[in-house]
């Protein structure tokens, strides 16, 4: 059965990869390819790596800043244009993040976008309340993204729910990525999360004027297919 016009994605887009390195083998031809740069992924086990990145085991934003000093595989310094399609993956609730310094670093490297990845939204329950009480929760994440938007950067907001997506849109996000949450080892829990992602995509369709994508963690399978069909494009680990 075909999808009705109300459920069809308005503008199907190519996959948006999340990359741990600056350059691929064909780096001279990748200058305009949109991608999310997350160097902190290096060394983390594949399972639940965005969740692990929220733990105090590494400096997500420090890893990003340090990685911009890397060179291309043949040893030449990367031209500014090599970063034109890049979106910076930043931990926005980091209390040591200085928006002015990061904005200057991004500008110096011709990077015009930021994303709240990893997102604190994947923490729930009592732990989430603890982060919120310390002003390190969803509210702070949205406020930091708003400051980046005010600096002229394009904000790609990762959201785990319709409410969070609307909050990020109100704080300057020009594109959304629906995050189904860390994959459970129980397929029934993954199925519930996948249905939630599909519902979120449908709820946000009328509100998001920019791209509305779906993040597809590797452990999810066919249970995400209905949500995939509703998204403008997919975000995957590249």
N, C-alpha and C positions, 0 to 999 in steps of 0.2 A: 504494500500500500504506500502510495506517495505521501509526502509531507504536505500539509496545507501551507499557503503563503505566510501565515502567521508564525510558523515554526521554522521556515527556511532561513538559513543564514543569509544575511543581506549581501555579503561580499566575501566569499571564501578566499582565504589567504594561505600562502605557503607556510609550512611549519616554521616556528620560531625556536631555534635551538638554544639551549643553555650550555655554554662552553667553558671549560676550565682553563683553556690556553688561549693566547692572543691570536695565534696563527695556525692555520691548517697547512697542508702541503702546497696548496695553491694560493698562498697568502696574497700574492700580487693581484689576484683576481677577486679577492673577497672584500674589497674596501667598502662596498656599499651594501653588503649582505647584513640584514638585520640579525642581531644575535644578542643574547644576554650573557655578559661576561661575569663568571663566578669562579675566580681562581681558587677560592677556599675549598672547592670540591676536591682538589687534588689531595689524595691521601685518605679521604673519608670512604668508608665502605659504602657500596651502592645502596644498600637497604637503609631507608629513612635518613638519607644524608642531609636533607634540608632540616630535619628535626635535630639531628646531631649537631648541626651548625649553630643551633641556638644554645647549646650547652657551653660552659666556660672551658672549652678544650682548645679553642683557637680564636684568633682575632680576625673576624670576617672582613671588617673594613680595612684593617691593616694589611691583610693579604691582598686586597684589591689595589691599595695604593702602591704597595711594593711591586706588584706585577706589572704596573705600567712602565717600569724601568726595564722590562725584558726587551730583548732584541729578536729580530726575525731569525728563522732557522739557519740562514746562511751567514749570520753575524752582522748584517747591516741593520742600522737603526730604523725603526718603523717610521714611515712618513706619517704626517698628521692625518692624511686621508684614509689611512689604514683603519682608523677607529671610527669612521663616519657613521657606520650603521650600528655601533655598539650601544648597548644599554647596560649601565652599571648596576650590578646586583649588590645591594647594600643592606646591612642590618640596621634598620632605621631606629630601633629602640635602644641602640648602643648609647649609653649616657656620655661616652667620650667622643661621639661623632660631632664634628664641627662642620656645620653646613657650609659656612663661608670657605673653609679650607678645601673641602671636597669639591665645591663648585669651581673653585679656581683650578684645581687639579684636572677636573673634567674639561674645563674650557681650554686649558693648555694642551690637551690631547684630542681636541675636536670631538669630544663625546657629548652628545646632546640629550641623553636620556638616562633615567634612573628607574629602578624597580625595587620594591620592598620584598626582596628575596634573599635570604629566608624570611618568612613572615611569622611574627609572633602569634598570628591568629590560629596556627595549628596547635597551640597550647590551649587546653581547656580545663574545666573543672577548678579544683582548689588552686592549682598552680597558676591558672590564668588570673584568678582573683588576687593572688599574691603579686603578680606582675602589675596588675592594674593599680593596686594600692600603693605601689612604689613608683607610679607614673612611668612604667616601662611597658605598658600594654598597648592595646589597639589605638587608644586615643593619641598617645604619643607618636605612634607610627604614622597615623594620618597627619598629624601636625607637622612632622618632619617632611613628609612628602609635599605638603602644602608650601613649605618654605622653599623646597627645590623648585616647585612649579612657579613660585613668585620670582625665582632667579632666572626664569626662562627655559628651564629644562622640561622635556616631555616626560611625563610620569606614567609608567605602566604599573598599575596597581594589582597586586595579587590579593584576591578576596576569597574567603571560605564560605561566605553567606551573602544573601541579597542585602541584608542590613549593612554589612561591612563594605560591600560594593558601592552602595549608595553613599556611605560615609566618604569613601575614597573619591568618588566622583565630585562630591561637594567640596573636597579638599584639593581639587585640581587635576585629578587623574584624567588623562585623555584616552586611555585604553585600559581594559581590565582583563585579567587572567583569573579564571575560576579555579581554585585549588580544591580538589576533593578531600584533602586531608591525607595524612600519612597512611599508607596502605596497611590494612590489618592482615594478619596471617589467616584469618577466618574469612572465607569467601562471602559469607552472609553479611558480615560487617562491611566488606568492600562493596557489595551490592547496594546496601543502604546508603553508603557514602556516595556511590555513583548516582543513585536516584536523586539524592540531595543536590548534587552538582547540576544535573539536568534541570531540576526545579529552579535552581538559582539562575541558570542561563535564561530560562524562560521569563523569570521575574524581572531580570535586568535588561532584557532586550529593548523595551520601550524607553529606557532611561539612558542607555549608553550609546552615544552618537559615534564613538570611535570603535576600533576593533574590540570584539568580545571573544576572547580565546579560552581554551580549556587546557589546563596543565595535566599532563598524563604521566604520572610516576610509573616507572617501569613495572612494578609489581601488579598494577591493574591490568586486567585483560578485557574480555568481551563485555564485562559488566559496564564499562564506560561507553560502549557504542552508542546508546541513545544520546548521551551528552555530547559525544563527538559530532553527531549529526546536527546538533543545535548550535555548535560553535562556528565562529568565522574562521578559525584556524586553531592549530594545536601548538602547545609549548612542550618540547621534549628535551631530554638530555641529549646533547650532540657529541 
